[in-house]
Amino acid sequence: LASVPPPPPTGGRASLGPGMAGVLGACCTLLFSLVAACLGALFACGLGAVAHDWLYGWTVMRAVSALSSRTPEAVATLALLLLPPSLAAYWARCCRGRAEGAAFGQAVLGALLGGALLGLLASTPPRLYGYDVADQDIHSTSGAKAVATVEL
């Protein structure tokens, strides 16, 4: 008898073949990680906006604003670009469990944390409290403007 090839597998991930199953799993992990990062960034940025609204003028908010105002623009840009993906990669790499699906969960959680850090960094605008206020008296005949500088 000639050798007869085995029947093709039926159902489940095995029917995709070993190469396709890995590609499909990687695509699902990437998709869920992107969604988690976006949700984390939106939630943290929204939380920052609510905190600015509720706590406007408090000493803590003034200190955060002073810190972000004194940070050089290049350093702030590098922090905004490098810190969130570094946190996500660190979390996904070092905190891996041995259980089935742990790599997927850690990748999604790392993306969520990186997105949340991105949202928090983006929600703190520089010079929130230091600005010039121009006041013009509408009853003045000379049209003079008084400028008051508000500083921390």
Disulfide bonds with the S-S distance in Angstrom:
none
